[in-house]
Amino acid sequence: MSDPADRELRAAVADQTDSVLRALAEWVSIPSVSAEEAHAVDVTRSARWLCGALREEGFPIVEEWGTDGLPAVYACLPAEDPAAPTLLVYSHHDVHAVTEEEWRETAPFTPALREGRLYGRGASDAKGQVLCHLWALRAHLAARRPTGHGDAAPAVTLKLLVEGEEEIGSVHLADLLAEHPRELAADVVMVSDTMLWSLEDAAVCTAVRGSVNARLEIRGAERNLHSGAASGGAPNALDELCRILGRLHDERGRVSLPGFYDPVRELSPAERAELDALPPFDPTAWTAGTGTFGIPAGDGRDVRERVWFRPSAEISSMTGGDPHGPVSGLIPATASADLLLRLVPDQRADDVAAQLRAWLGRHARPYFRYDLRVSSTISDPYTTPSGHPALTALRRSMSRAFDAPARRMGNGGAAPAAQLARSLDAPVLFFGTGLLDDRWHGPDEKVEVEALRRGAHTLAAFYQELSERPDGDPDGDPDGDLVGDPDAGPDAG
């Protein structure tokens, strides 16, 4: 790399590799599983570990914020220039539950480093992403203090909000945003809970899907019935659940909720060009990375478009009868399923929840009882305003770290980006260091050390780029002022 500033940043990042990996391994060893009450104390331990790490990094303001559930961490490091922009980084320190017997590389909370990968629950989702910012901060400050003497302050005011309930739907995030508007005020928000396209190809995430989670319970009788006495003459709740769920998609594989696709638009020519600028889709790499056996037939769209920019509906779980006991000869009285719907720009979570209820009403039968419970933690999709100069700054920074032009990509999962943008009246960017094969929520979760390195380099450069209020994008198009309109026209490309 020819740019002296980037060589300096790369060297500064490399100097901190061992220290950061030791810290990440220590943090990953805390089983901060938010979904299990037995680990509530561990989520608190995780928050306090992060508070200590932030204080050691020199953050003068570090606070543990309690909620009616599990704690979040807030921190603030002021910029050298009081007029500099403020960046708020959102992420989480809680982790998904584990099935320990499925892990092969290491026990979930006994981190292991081998062949450039750190294994352990939370290494990628999202403790590694949080520490990537601290890694970047060290490199950024080292570049601003070339002599190695005296204190340095960042080029932007850096704030962090790292919550402890993301894996259970961020149930108290709205409370935190309402209770702390002054502390969380920012010019730009960055969600660090997303993925890279690959280590070889630079691409900035500019859109996340929304989500609607629901549980459907069907009851066919007051109690289980003996099949020898009632088979053929009594309603079977599990059979009815299968019938209903079989109507979730039509014969073309499209979600059958009434009005579901009405707001969904096709990609614009500019968005299509951005998608086409990515390397050609590799089905073999996709199936290897996901551990799947093939790609379901679709509507002719690239899988990336289907995952990033098209809505979907999934059945996450089904229960009925007694799957663990002996064959009992009973007709199950109840059966239930968990549903997850992913939404794209112009869809709204409240509308889709209403469509789900209407769909169920259309297929219900009078001799069953149906109970549909939509989660209170539904989220809308969000797209970063395409012309915002903060996005330009991020693309420039990623291009520097990857030594290649940064394209644009989407993210198939959800994040509270729309909620953050509305509450804080600020645009939201996305930058994460996850990869498709990092096995988020599965056994043997890992993070690539090189992904963290490149992420730290990107972020260290971004802090400086953001402070300089860029006036154009990497392709030469003007972008305007840094503090722009967060509701500018969406462009998912």
N, C-alpha and C positions, 0 to 999 in steps of 0.2 A: 504494500500500500504506500503510495507516494506522499500523501499528505502528512506532514510532520505532526500535526495535532492528533490525527487518528493513530499514528504510530505511538504517540505518547499515551493516549487513552488505552490502546491495546496493551501496552506494557504495564500500565497501572492496574488494569483489570487482572492481568496474569499474575502480578505480584500478590494479589489477595486471594488467589484460588484456594489454597490449602486452608486458610483461616475461615473463609466463608463456608467451605464444605464441612469443616468441623462443627461450625455453628449450626448448619442445617441438619446435620446428623443428630446433634443434641436436641434440637427442637422437634424433629420427626419422632424421636423416641418417646415424646409425651403423647399418650393416646387420647387426643382431644376429639373424641367421637361425640358429636352433639346430639345424635339420635338416641343415645342410650343414657338413661338417667344415672347409671352406675359410673359413667365417665364425666359427670358434670364437674366434679372437682378437678379432673384432668383438663377440662376446657379452661377453667380458671387458672390452673398452673401454666397452661400454654400462653394465656394472655399475660401473665406476670413475667414469663420468660421473655416475651417480646418487649414488654416495657423495659426490662433490664437491658436488653440488646440495644434498644433505641437510645437509652440514656448513655450507654457506652459509646454510641456513635456521635454523641454530642447534641442530641435534641434537647433543648432547654425546657420544652413543654411536652410531657408524656403523662397521659392519664388513662386509667382503667375506667371505662364507663359501664356501670351496671345497668341491667335491664330487668324486666320481670322474668327473664329467662337466663341467658348466658352472656358473659361479658364481652365487650368490644374494647379495642385499644385505639386511642387517638394520640397523635403526636404532631408537633409543628417545629420546623427549623426555619427561621426567618432568612430572607435573602440579604445579601450585602446592601443592595439598593432597596429602600422601602417602597419605591414605586414599581419594582419588578413584578411580573405576573405571579399569581399564586396557582400552584398545581396541587390538587387534592387527589391522592391515590387511594382507590377503594380495592380491598381484597378481603380474604377471610383466613382465619387460623384454625377453624374447626375442620374435621376430616370426616369422610364417609365411613360408615360401619364396615367391618371386615368379617370375612369367614376364614379364620386362621388356617384351617386345614387345607385350604385351596392354594396357599402360598408355597412356592417352591424355592425361590431365590434366597429368601430370608424370612424370618418372622416379621409380621407387619410393622412392629414398633422396635425392631432391632435393625437399624439401618446398616446397609452393606454397600461398600463402594468397590466396583469391579468393572474393568474394561470401559472406563469413562462414563459409567452410569451409577447413580446413587439410588438404591432400592429402598422402599419404605412408604407406608401410607402417609400421604401429604407431601411427599418429596416434590411432586409436580403440581398437585392440586391441593392447596395453592401456597404452601409454606415456601417452596423454592422461588415462587414468583415474588413473594414479599421480600425475601432476602436479596433477590436480584436488585431491588431498588437500593438496598443498603450497600451492596457491592458497587453499584453504579455511583452512588454518592461518594464513596471513598475515592473512586477514580476521578470523578468530577472535581472534587476538592483538591486532589493531588495535582491536577492540571492547572488549577487556579492558584496553587502555591508551589511553583516550580522549584524554588530554592529549598523547600522542605522545612522552612522555619516560619513560625508564627501561625496564627489561626487563619482559616479561610472560611468564608460563608458561601453558600450556593448562589448561582446566578438567578434562581427563582426561589420564592418561598415554597417550601415543600411541606405538605401536610399528608398524613396518613389516617385512614379510617379502616381498621381491620376488624371485621366483626366475627362473632363466634357462633353464628346460627345460619350461615349460608346454606349448609347442607340439609337444613330442615326448613328451607323456604324463607329465610331472612324475616322471621315472624315479628321481630321488634325493630327492624331497620327504620320503618316509618316513624316510630317513636324517637329514635336517636336523631333523625333528621329534623323533626319538629322541635326537639328540646335543645338542639345545639346549632342554631342557624349561624350565629356569629363565628363560632369556632370553625365551622365547615365551609364558610364562604370562600369561593374560589373563582378564578377566571376560567379555569379548565379542569375537568375531572378526567382521570384515567382509570379505567377498570382493568386491573391486572388479574384476570381469571379466564384467559382465553389461550388460543393455540397459535403456533406458527404453521405455515404450510409445509415447510421442510427446512432442514439446515442448509440446503444448497440454494434455495430460491427465496429471495426476500419478498414478503407480502405483508402489508399492514391490514389488519382486520378493521373493517369500517361498519359492520352491521352484525347485530345479534338477533336471534329469533325471540319471540315472546313465548309464554307458556301458560297453559291452563291444566291444572291437575285436578282430578276428580275421582271419587270412589262411588261405584255403583253396587248397591246391595239389593238382591232380589229374594223375596220370601214367598214360598208357595204353600206353607202350612205353619201351624203353631209349633210343631215339633217334627222331628224325623219320623218317617213312616216305615213300617215293615213292608218290604216289596212283595212278599208273598201274599199279603192281605190287600195291597192297594195298587200294585203295579198295573199300569194301563188305565187306571181310573183316577189317579191323583196327579196333580201338577208337580213337576220336578224342577226345583229352582236352578240346579246346575244346567239342566238341558235348556231352560229358558235363557240363562245367561249366555250360553253358547249361541243360541238363536239370535239374541239381540246383538251381540258383538259381531256376529257374522254379517250384520247389516251396517257395520261402521264404515265399510268401504264398498263401493259399487264394483261391477264386473271389470271396470278399467283400472281399479285400484285407487280411485279418487275418494276422498273423504265425503261421506254422504250427508253431512249435516246441512240443513236447508240454509242457503245463503252463504255458506262457508267461503266460497271462492269469489263472491261478488266484489270484494274490495281488492282482490289480488291482481296485481298488474304484471305484465310482461317486462322483462328487462329493457331499458332504453338502449339505443345504439351505443351510447358511451359506456354504459354498464356492461353490455355484451362485449365490447372491445376490451375492457379491463379484464373480464373473465377469460377471454380468448388469449390475452397476453400472458397468462400463466402457462407453465409447461403443460404439454398434452397430458390428459388424465391417463394414469396407468392402472388398469383394473387389477393386475397382479399385485402391485404394491398396495392397493387399497385392501384387497382381501387378506394380504399378509399382515398389514397394519391393524386391521380390525379383528382378525382371527375368524372371519366369516368364510363360508364355503362357496360363495358366489354373490352376484349382484342381482336383485329382483328386477324383472322386466319393468321398465318405466314408460314414460311417454316420449322417449327419444331425447330427453334432456341429459346433459352431462351430469354425473353424480354430484359434482360440486354445486351445480345450480340447484339440484333437488334438495341437497342438505342445507345450503346456505340461504336460498332465496325462494323456496317453495314451502308451503305449510304441510304438516303431517299429523297423523294420529297414531298412537301406539297403545297397545295393551301391555301394561307393565307387569301385572301379576293377576292370577286368578286363584280363588280358593273355593272349595265346596266339598262336602262330605268329609271323610277322614282318610287322607292319603297315606297316613303312617300306620294305621291299624290294619287288622285283617279284614278281608272282605266281609262286610256285615249284613249284606242283604237289605240295606236301608235305602229309602228314597230321601235325599237331603232336603231339609226344609229351607235352608238358606244357601246362597252362593254370592260371591262378591268378586269384583275386579277393580284394579286401579288403572286409570286412563291418563295418558299424557298427550296433550296436543301442543304442537309447536306452531307459532304464528309468525307471519312475515309483515313487512311494512304495509301500512294502511289497514291491517286487521287490528281489532281491539279485543283485549281479553274479556271484558265484560260482555261484548256482543257475542263472542264465541261461546261463553258460558251459557248465554240465553239460547243460542242455537243448539247446544248440547241438550238442554232441557226440552226444547221443542222436538228434537229428533227422538228422544226417549218417549215423549208423549205420543208421537206418531206410531210407534211400534209396540206400545204397552198393550197388555191383554187384561181383562177384568179379573181373572182368577189368580193374579199375582199382585204382590205389593212391591213397589219400586221405591228405593231411597237413593237419590243422587245427591251427593255432597261435594260441592266444588270448594277447593281449598281457598282460603282467604289470601294466600300468597301468590295469586296469579300475577303475571307480568306482561306488559306490552312489549312489542319489538322496538328496536331503536336503531337508527342509522346516523352516523356522524355526518354533520353538514359537510357536503363535498368540497366546498370552497373555503372552509375555515383555515386560516393560516396555522393554527396549532396542528392540524392534520398535515399540512405541508412540512412543518418542522419535524414531525415524527417520521414522515416518509424520507426526508433528507437524512435524518439521523440513522434510520435503518439502512439506507443505501450506503452510508459510510461504513457501518459495522459489517455489512455483508459484502461490500465492494461490488455491488450490483444494483441496478435500478429496483426500487421497491414498488411492486404492484399492489393491487388491492384484492382482498378476499373477504369472505363472510365467516360467520361462526354458527354452527348448527345448534348450539345450546342457547340457553337463556342467561340473562344477567339483569340485575336491577338498574340498568342504565337509564331507561325511560323515567323511572322513579327518581333517580339521582338528578337527571336533567331538569325535571319539573320542580323538584323541591329546592334545588340550589340555583336554578335559573342560569345554568352554564352548560356548554357543549361537553359531550362525553367522547373521549378517545378510548381505544382498546389497545393494550399491548400485553401479551403473555408469552411464556416460554414453553408451553406444553406442545407435545407432538402426538400425532394420531396413535402411535403405538406405545404411549406412556401408560396405558391401562388405568385411566381414571376410573374410580369406583370398582375396579376389578382386582384380582390377585396380582401380586408382583408389580405394583405401581412403581415407576421409576422416573427419574429425570436425567436427561443427557447433560453432562457437565458443559459440553460445548454450546448447548442451547442457552444455558445460564450465562456463559461467557459472552456470547454474542448479544444476549439480552442486556447485560450490564453495559457493554460498549454502546449499544443503541441508546439506552436511557441516559448514560453519562453525557453523550453528545446532545441528546434531546433537551436536557436541562439548560444547556447553553443556547441551543437553537431557539428554544421557546422564549428566552429572555431577549433575543435580538429582533423580535417582531418581524418575521419574514414577510416579504412583499411579493412573493411569487412561488409557484409550485415547481416540482422538479422538471416539469415539461415546459415551463416558461409562462404559464397562465397566471395573471395577477389574482391575488386572493384578498386583499384589503387589510383592515386592521385586525390585530390579534383578538381583541375582545369583540367578537362579532355577534351576529344574531343566532342564538342557539336553535332557533326554530326555522332556520333557512331551509330551502327546499331539499328534501331528502334525495340522496343518490346512493343506492346500495352497491354501486359497482366497485 
